[in-house]
Amino acid sequence: MLGITDFWTYVLGVVAIILLPGPNSIFVLAVGAQRGIRAGYQAACGVFLGDAVLMIFSATGVASLLNTYPPVFLVLKYAGAAYLAWVGINIIRSAWARWRQRGEQSPAAAEEPPPGLQRPFRRATVISLLNPKAILFFLSFFIQFVEPGYAHPELSFLVLGAVVQFFSALYLTALIFGGRFLAGQFQERRRLAAGATTAVGALFVGFGVKLATASVG
């Protein structure tokens, strides 16, 4: 079908991979909880853009440079790890600063998002593009389902990419509305909000450490 082999195997694999917690989904959830549905969808659109760019790189063979030149992958790997850790540290610092100054904050200051969650579209795009795990997914899994010798491989990649974006949109939408529910709980429980925001920051630091120490192979 349209130069795609084992389509339903691909669909099941995509669903399983999307459901695995990662920087993209945690960031969208955190933005939805802290800043609301509109900002959550801005972050989701950043993820969609980043994934689309990676899919184009994979389809055009640009991503294969990572196999040919491992140092390029290492640079990307450590840049992504540093960025994730930097986002996490900013979120943690903001959470604890708000907790210490909770009695002194004006309403406007209380509503200002943590530095790590500002500019959600831009940050989500960068997180997606600097995620070597996502690159390896599109490099090793994504391209396996295009039939060799098919006359119009661009059509195959378009269908495969649409499947990824469709299930990603469903999942991120659930996270955004789930985050909005959590926001209502956080407004009434400042200690819970500080703890949850700190946990999100710690997750990003953990993602960065895990990525930096992961084996390239």
N, C-alpha and C positions, 0 to 999 in steps of 0.2 A: 504493500500500500504506500504509494508516493515515495518509494525508495526507502521505506523504513522497515527494518527487520525486528521481529519480536516486540511489537508495539505495546502489548499489555504488560509484558515483563518490564519494559521501560517505564510505563506508568506506575507500576507498583514500586519500582526502585526510586522514582522521583518522590512519591508520597513518603516513603520511608526516610529518605534523606532530608526532605523538607521538615519533617516532624522532629528531627534531631535538634536539640537546643544548640544554638550558635550565636555569634555576635549579632548577626542581622536581626534575628527574631527577638533576642533579649533587648536590643536597642529600641525596636519598634514598640514592644510591650512597655518599656520604661517611658518612652515619649508619650504613649497613649495614656498611661497612668498619671504622669506629671503635668501634661500640657493639653490633653483632650483629644477628641477624635480628629479634628482638622490637622493638628500637628502630627498625629499618629499616621495619617495618610500621607502627609508630606514625607515622613521618614520611609513609609512603604514605597512611595514613588522613587525615592533615592535607591532603595534596594532593587526595584525593578530596572532602573537605569543601569546600575552597576552590573547586574546579572546580564542584561541585554548586551552591554559592551563585552563582557567576558564570552558570551555566546558567539558574538561576531568574531572575536579574536580566535576562538576555537574553530569556527567554520572556515575562516580564511587561512588557517594554519599558523597564525602569528603566535598562538600559545605554545606551539611545538618548539619554539625557541627555548623554552624552559628545559626541555629534554636535551637539546643540543648544547646549551650553555648553562650548566648547573649554577655557576656563580650568579647569574641573573635571578634565578629562583631564590638563592640565599639572600640577596639584597632585598627582594620583595618580601621574603619571609620575615626578616628582622625589622624592616620598615613597618610591616603590618603589625608585628608584635609590639613594637614601640608605640604605635598609634593607639592600639587597643588599651595598653597599659596607661597611656596618657589620658585617654577618655575616662577610664575607670578611676584614676587618682583624682581627676577634677570633680567627678561625681561624689566621691567620698569626702573630699575636702569641703565641698559645698554643703553636703548633708550635715556634717558635724558643725560647720560654722553656723548654720541655721539653728541647729539644736542649742548651741551655746547662747545664741542671741535671740532666742524665741520670744523673750519678754520685751525686747527692745525694738523688734522689727515693725515697720509700718506695714499696712495692708499691701501697698504696692510692692515693697521689697519681698514680702512673703509670697507674692504671686510670681515673682521673677523665676524662671526656670534655672536649674543648675547649669553651670557653664558647659558641662559635658553633654547636655541635652538641648543646647541652643543650636539654631540653624539645622534642624533635623534633616532636611533634604540633602544638604551638602555633606553632613557627617555620615549619613547612611550610605550615600554614594561612595565616599572614601572608604568606609568600613568594608563595603562589598568589594570594591576594586582591590583592596589590599588584603583580601582574605585568600591566602594560597590554597586553603582547603576547597574553596569554591572553584578556584582555577583548576585544581586537579580533578574536581568533579567533571567540569566541562571538557577537560583534556582527555580523561581516561574513560569516563562513563558515557558522557553525552555523545561522543562521536562514534561509539561502538555500534550504534543502532542505525547508521546510515549505510545502505546497501552499496558495496563497492561497484563502481561502474555505472551507477544510475545517472541518466542523462541530465537531470536537474537536481543536483544535491542541495542547491540553495532552498528548494521547496521542502526537502526533507528536514533541513535544519530549521526552517521557519515553523513547521509543524511541531517538531520536538521542543523548540523554544517556547511556543505558545502553550504547550502542556505544562512546562515548568512555571511559566508566569501565571497560568490559571490556578494551579494548586497553591502557588505561593500567595496569590491574592486572597484566596479563601482562608488560608492559615493566618496571614497577617491581619486580615479583617477580624477574625476571631480574637486575636491577641489585642487588637486596638480596643474593641468593645469590652473585652475582659479587663484591660487596663483601666478603662473608664469606670468600671464597677469598683475596682480597687481604689481609684481616686476618691470616690465617695467615702470609703472607709478611712482613708488617710486624712481627710479633712477633719474628721472627728477624733483622730488618734495621732497626735503629732509624734509621739515616741515611735509608734508603729511606722509612720511615714519615714522618719529618720533611719530606722533600722532597715526598712525595705530598700530605701535609696542607697544606703551603705552596702547592702547585699548585692545590688545591681553593680555598683562600682567595683566591689570585690570580684564579681564574676568577670568583668572586663579585664581586670588585672590578671585573674587566673587564665583567661583566654590568651592573653599576651604571653604569659610565662609558658603556658603549654605549647603555644605556637613556636616560641623561641627555642624551646628545648626538644621539639619534635624532630624525628629523623627525616631527612629529605626523602629517603627511599621508602 
